[in-house]
Amino acid sequence: MKTAHVLAFAILAAAPLGAAALARSDADLALTKAGDAIESAERADAAQLAASDLAHAHALIEQAQAAYAGDHWTDAFVAAEHARLDADLASARSRQQSAEDAAARVERAVAALRDQLGTSAESQP
């Protein structure tokens, strides 16, 4: 019976340590993913095309790093995940703006070609 109590106490005492180690590794991974997402957004010209989303991602990763430094793994994980999502949003908005700009260029080129051929946009189906 005494052995069972000692074993139960050892399991309960070790559980928080295992949970803390898992939470720290989760925070590590989330910070890495957030950093990667921010770098990807920057490569997609999000600083020019989705500046507010990218700035918010930078602010959130700074919060995540501060929480991590204070051993607040859950807070670090949550802030890093939000930073990753904002960086992904910045990338998506940047790609969308780039695609819209490209479509506008194509439309202008088509209009210019029609003008050269002497046809108007109204006569086209």
C-alpha positions as CSV (number, residue, x, y, z in Angstrom):
1,M,0.0,0.0,0.0
2,K,2.8,2.4,0.9
3,T,4.5,1.6,-2.4
4,A,1.3,2.5,-4.2
5,H,1.1,5.9,-2.5
6,V,4.8,6.6,-3.2
7,L,4.2,5.6,-6.9
8,A,1.1,7.8,-7.1
9,F,2.9,10.7,-5.6
10,A,5.8,10.3,-8.0
11,I,3.5,10.3,-11.0
12,L,1.6,13.3,-9.8
13,A,4.8,15.2,-9.0
14,A,6.3,14.4,-12.4
15,A,3.1,15.4,-14.4
16,P,3.6,19.1,-14.2
17,L,7.2,18.8,-15.3
18,G,6.2,16.8,-18.3
19,A,3.4,19.3,-19.2
20,A,5.8,22.2,-18.8
21,A,8.4,20.6,-21.0
22,L,5.7,19.9,-23.7
23,A,4.4,23.4,-23.4
24,R,8.0,24.8,-23.8
25,S,8.6,22.7,-26.9
26,D,5.2,23.8,-28.3
27,A,6.2,27.4,-27.7
28,D,9.6,26.8,-29.4
29,L,7.9,25.4,-32.4
30,A,5.2,28.1,-32.5
31,L,7.9,30.8,-32.4
32,T,9.9,29.2,-35.2
33,K,6.8,28.9,-37.4
34,A,5.8,32.5,-36.6
35,G,9.3,33.7,-37.5
36,D,9.2,31.7,-40.8
37,A,5.8,33.2,-41.6
38,I,7.0,36.7,-41.0
39,E,10.0,36.2,-43.2
40,S,7.8,34.7,-45.9
41,A,5.5,37.7,-45.7
42,E,8.4,40.1,-46.0
43,R,9.6,38.2,-49.1
44,A,6.1,38.7,-50.5
45,D,6.5,42.5,-50.2
46,A,3.9,42.6,-47.3
47,A,5.8,45.6,-45.9
48,Q,4.6,47.6,-48.9
49,L,1.3,45.9,-49.7
50,A,0.0,44.8,-46.2
51,A,2.0,46.9,-43.8
52,S,-0.5,47.0,-40.9
53,D,-0.9,43.2,-40.9
54,L,2.9,42.7,-41.0
55,A,3.4,45.3,-38.2
56,H,0.9,43.5,-36.1
57,A,2.6,40.2,-36.6
58,H,5.9,41.8,-35.6
59,A,4.3,43.2,-32.4
60,L,2.8,39.8,-31.6
61,I,6.1,37.9,-32.0
62,E,7.8,40.4,-29.7
63,Q,5.1,39.6,-27.1
64,A,5.6,35.9,-27.7
65,Q,9.4,36.3,-27.2
66,A,8.9,38.3,-24.0
67,A,6.5,35.6,-22.7
68,Y,8.9,32.9,-23.6
69,A,11.7,34.7,-21.9
70,G,9.6,34.8,-18.7
71,D,8.8,31.1,-18.9
72,H,5.2,31.7,-19.8
73,W,5.0,29.0,-22.4
74,T,1.3,29.1,-23.0
75,D,1.2,32.8,-23.5
76,A,4.3,32.5,-25.8
77,F,2.5,29.8,-27.8
78,V,-0.7,31.8,-28.2
79,A,1.0,35.0,-29.1
80,A,3.3,33.2,-31.6
81,E,0.3,31.5,-33.2
82,H,-1.4,34.8,-33.6
83,A,1.7,36.3,-35.0
84,R,1.9,33.4,-37.5
85,L,-1.7,33.9,-38.5
86,D,-1.2,37.7,-39.0
87,A,1.9,37.1,-41.1
88,D,0.0,34.6,-43.2
89,L,-2.8,37.1,-43.6
90,A,-0.2,39.8,-44.6
91,S,1.2,37.3,-47.2
92,A,-2.2,36.6,-48.6
93,R,-3.1,40.2,-48.9
94,S,0.2,41.0,-50.5
95,R,-0.3,38.2,-53.1
96,Q,-3.9,39.4,-53.7
97,Q,-2.7,42.9,-54.3
98,S,0.0,41.7,-56.6
99,A,-2.5,39.6,-58.6
100,E,-4.9,42.5,-58.8
101,D,-2.1,44.8,-60.1
102,A,-1.1,42.1,-62.7
103,A,-4.7,41.8,-63.8
104,A,-5.0,45.6,-64.2
105,R,-1.9,45.6,-66.3
106,V,-3.3,42.9,-68.5
107,E,-6.6,44.7,-68.9
108,R,-4.7,47.9,-69.9
109,A,-2.6,46.0,-72.4
110,V,-5.7,44.4,-73.9
111,A,-7.4,47.8,-74.1
112,A,-4.3,49.2,-75.8
113,L,-4.3,46.4,-78.3
114,R,-7.9,46.9,-79.0
115,D,-7.3,50.6,-79.6
116,Q,-4.5,49.7,-82.0
117,L,-6.7,47.3,-83.9
118,G,-9.5,49.9,-84.0
119,T,-12.0,48.0,-82.0
120,S,-13.7,49.2,-78.9
121,A,-14.4,47.2,-75.7
122,E,-18.2,47.6,-76.3
123,S,-18.0,45.6,-79.6
124,Q,-16.4,42.7,-77.8
125,P,-18.5,39.8,-76.4
